[in-house]
């Protein structure tokens, strides 16, 4: 057995050891197993939210996008995903309160309670399941490719090994083991990615020199709309909308809204989120850009493996395998969370079983893992294509129904069903290339149609259905905060600065530094808004 493979196996065994610690307490009841007893505190919540959302795409997909597109992909990810943290306040805080009061375990529990429709509940849950499976498969795909390159395992064996260990971690310890392994994996992801960035840059004469070489080889890597011209304004805007609407609909994130110990924990997580997205996504995209000078000529799916290839070339030996676990941590922290969420939805939303820890529920987890693995055996051209064209857009369709249910009393169950069906029909049409809209991501027309059908249908439906009393009124002052974040959104779409010859500062285009500063300012604004929301809630409770 090689030293490299030994390092990977030691890491996997450590994750299993953590899950064994929580085996007994997680088997008490379904709330303990699926939501860690609704007791996930601030720091733990931040790590599990971040690690869960930062998947194989964060390390392998983003470095691949940096290789193909260049630094233009950093703002749409770093700022765009950071801006998505607003949903932790708009959706997460309200869901946290309702879940505690009304006993929600799965996302569809809220839908059934608010809209009073079992049909809508089934449709909503089915959509989440269908679009999580390909996202889950990307984790197995990335692990198979990484272990094949650095540890010498066949692709199918590497993908199967990681998927199998993730199934065991979840089956043994539920969300408690999931959350605590996320702390370990989150730290590994950040520290090891930073170390890989530093070593790859040093091997190329330093970061500034490495970027100078990349600029000389391909200047368009430092421009917008990117080296391949793919980030046209309509696509750029589409990405910002995609992350904002799709990410909070990931079942593994949605359930963490319910698992948070309180609203303050969500506020802290929301404020820290833009900081970590700005830093981590800059590192991974930069690694891809530096790879363009070191490893020219990668085609098709090869750029998604540039992180691994650069470690192999510039670091090598056991250290390369150790740093590779940054990518393994990113993908496994998402994979085990997706397995848990899919298992809960299949078990609780479509059957009458209510006791976790029994054999049938373990078999559901095994079946879900096997399904993701089978998809991974025939991987798509790139991770980015799979996620943006299918999974993410499919999730985004659900956002209007959730936000409408939380804040609009007129929201109708029948209109919600119609909106989801119309939106997902367009997702399929775009995925099959029956519809095309050059220069615009499919999420833009898909969301427009979904919202139109949902809003008009709700206005025309006199019955509505469900419990409109669940819908909350927007507190006084909401308009001012909405205006502030609208300004941030506009600043994130700085189309007036496009098309200019890049001015390099410290080896970077000036607009990259602009987005770094914008991300940090966004974190401050979200923290201020969160404190206002917490204070308003406290004052409202006192007056009652």
C-alpha positions, -999 to +999 in steps of 0.1 A: +000+000+000+015+034-010+021+062+015-004+084-004-032+059-002-024+053+035-028+090+042-062+090+025-073+059+044-062+074+077-083+104+070-114+083+062-109+062+093-107+093+114-141+104+101-156+070+110-142+073+145-159+106+150-192+091+138-190+062+162-187+086+192-222+100+184-238+067+175-258+062+207-272+097+212-281+101+176-304+070+177-327+084+203-354+098+180-358+114+146-350+149+158-317+138+172-308+117+142-318+141+114-314+175+132-289+169+161-317+177+186-320+213+172-290+222+193-263+231+168-246+263+182-230+293+165-195+282+157-205+246+149-233+258+128-210+281+108-186+252+100-213+228+091-231+253+069-199+263+051-185+228+048-218+214+036-222+240+009-186+240-002-185+208-022-162+192-047-172+221-069-155+245-046-121+229-049-122+210-082-149+228-101-138+263-093-101+256-100-113+241-133-134+272-140-104+294-132-084+274-157-110+277-185-125+311-177-100+330-155-105+355-127-139+365-140-154+335-123-142+347-088-168+375-084-198+354-095-188+328-069-171+348-041-195+377-040-225+358-054-223+330-028-216+355-001-246+375-011-267+343-008-261+345+030-289+370+031-312+340+028-301+328+062-318+359+076-348+360+053-356+323+052-334+307+078-344+327+109-381+323+102-379+286+094-359+281+126-387+296+147-415+277+129-396+244+130-392+245+168-428+256+173-444+232+149-420+202+148-407+203+112-380+178+103-378+180+065-382+210+043-415+196+029-430+196+065-431+234+063-447+233+028-474+209+040-481+230+072-482+263+054-501+253+023-522+224+036-516+202+006-501+168+006-498+169-032-477+201-030-456+185-002-449+154-024-441+175-054-418+198-034-399+169-018-397+149-051-380+179-068-355+182-040-347+145-042-344+144-080-321+174-082-299+165-052-289+131-068-268+146-096-253+171-072-244+141-049-229+123-079-205+152-085-189+144-051-183+108-061-170+119-096-145+143-081-133+117-055-128+091-082-107+114-103-086+127-075-078+093-060-070+079-095-044+107-101-027+108-067-033+074-051-034+052-081-068+038-074-091+030-104-117+057-109-146+034-099-128+022-068-120+057-055-156+069-061-170+038-044-146+040-014-156+076-006-193+070-012-192+040+011-174+057+039-199+086+037-228+063+040-213+047+071-206+081+087-242+092+083-257+058+093-237+056+125-239+092+138-267+111+120-264+149+119-242+151+150-214+132+134-221+151+102-217+184+119-186+175+139-168+160+110-177+192+091-156+211+116-126+189+109-132+190+072-139+227+071-106+235+088-088+210+065-104+225+034-094+261+043-059+254+056-048+228+031-062+248+002-042+278+014-011+257+017-016+242-018-021+278-032+012+289-015+032+259-027+019+261-062+026+298-064+061+293-049+069+267-075+061+292-102+084+319-087+058+335-064+021+345-069+029+377-088+053+360-111+029+331-117+002+355-126+025+374-149+033+341-167-004+333-170-011+368-183+016+365-209+002+331-220-035+341-220-044+378-212-081+371-214-079+351-182-076+385-165-106+401-183-143+400-184-163+382-198-135+357-193-111+337-215-138+318-233-163+347-234-188+327-214-196+353-187-217+377-207-237+402-186-268+380-189-249+350-177-232+370-149-265+382-136-279+347-139-252+333-117-259+358-089-296+350-091-288+313-093-268+312-060-293+334-042-323+313-051-308+278-054-285+275-025-310+279+004-332+253-013-305+226-010-322+203+015-289+199+034-288+236+040-325+240+046-324+214+073-296+232+091-319+262+094-340+238+115-311+224+134-296+257+145-298+262+183-313+297+179-316+327+155-284+343+169-264+313+156-278+318+121-270+356+123-234+348+132-231+323+104-247+347+078-221+374+087-191+352+085-202+336+052-191+363+028-157+364+045-150+327+039-164+327+004-143+357-006-111+341+007-116+304-002-130+310-037-102+334-045-077+307-036-093+280-057-099+302-088-063+315-086-050+280-085-068+273-118-054+305-134-018+296-124-024+261-138-030+277-172+007+286-174+020+254-158-002+229-176-014+244-209-036+225-233-060+207-208-093+200-226-128+186-219-130+174-183-093+177-176-094+212-161-116+199-133-086+179-122-061+208-124-059+211-086-047+175-084-024+177-114-007+208-100-001+191-067+014+161-085+037+183-106+048+210-081+046+192-047+045+155-051+051+127-026+031+123+006+026+160+011+006+162-022-017+134-009-021+153+024-030+185+006-054+166-017-075+159+014-086+195+012-106+185-019-117+153-002-129+172+028-149+196+006-167+168-013-172+145+017-187+172+039-213+178+012-218+141+003-226+130+039-250+159+044-268+152+011-271+115+021-287+124+054-311+149+039-322+125+011-326+097+036-348+119+058-370+130+029-375+096+014-382+080+048-404+107+063-421+124+034-431+093+015-437+068+042-452+065+077-419+054+093-410+077+122-382+060+141-347+065+129-320+039+134-340+009+122-327-013+094-351+001+067-337+037+072-301+024+069-310+007+037-325+039+023-291+056+029-273+027+012-297+030-018-292+067-021-255+063-020-256+036-046-278+058-069-253+086-067-224+062-074-241+048-104-246+083-119-209+089-112-198+059-133-208+079-164-196+114-155-206+146-175-182+167-195-176+191-166-189+195-131-200+231-139-221+220-168-239+194-147-247+216-118-257+249-135-277+233-163-297+209-142-294+207-104-290+244-094-317+257-117-341+230-106-336+240-069-341+277-077-377+270-089-386+261-053-375+295-038-406+316-047-429+290-031-409+291+001-405+329+003-442+333-006-453+309+020-432+327+047-443+363+039-474+363+016-508+354+031-524+351-004-499+324-015-520+295-029-512+258-029-526+252-064-506+282-077-475+269-060-479+235-077-485+252-111-455+274-106-432+245-098-445+224-127-441+253-152-406+261-139-393+225-139-407+219-174-385+248-186-355+234-167-359+201-186-365+219-219-333+239-215-313+209-203-324+189-234-316+220-255-352+222-267-351+258-257-320+281-260-314+317-250-279+327-259-261+350-235-285+343-206-284+315-180-316+294-180-324+304-144-334+339-155-364+329-178-371+299-155-375+321-124-395+347-143-421+321-155-422+304-121-429+337-102-454+348-128-474+316-126-472+315-088-482+351-082-510+354-108-523+320-098-524+330-062-542+362-069-568+343-090-573+316-065-600+327-039-594+297-016-556+297-012-555+269+013-533+260+043-526+283+072-520+319+061-514+328+097-479+313+093-469+341+070-451+369+089-454+406+083-422+424+073-410+444+103-407+482+101-374+493+085-373+464+060-374+488+031-342+505+041-323+473+044-338+460+011-325+492-006-290+488+009-286+452-003-301+462-037-271+487-039-247+458-031-263+437-058-258+465-084-222+470-073-217+433-078-228+437-114-203+464-123-209+462-161-197+498-165-162+486-158-161+458-184-142+457-216-112+477-203-076+466-204-069+451-170-047+471-146-026+447-127-018+453-090+001+427-071-004+404-101-042+408-100-066+429-121-078+459-100-114+447-102-105+415-084-093+436-054-125+456-057-146+424-053-125+413-023-132+446-006-169+444-016-172+409-001-159+421+033-182+452+033-211+428+025-202+408+056-203+440+078-237+449+063-252+415+069-240+415+105-256+449+111-289+437+094-288+405+116-284+425+148-314+447+137-335+417+130-326+401+164-334+434+182-367+438+164-377+402+173-368+408+210-388+441+211-418+424+194-417+396+220-416+421+249-446+440+236-466+407+233 
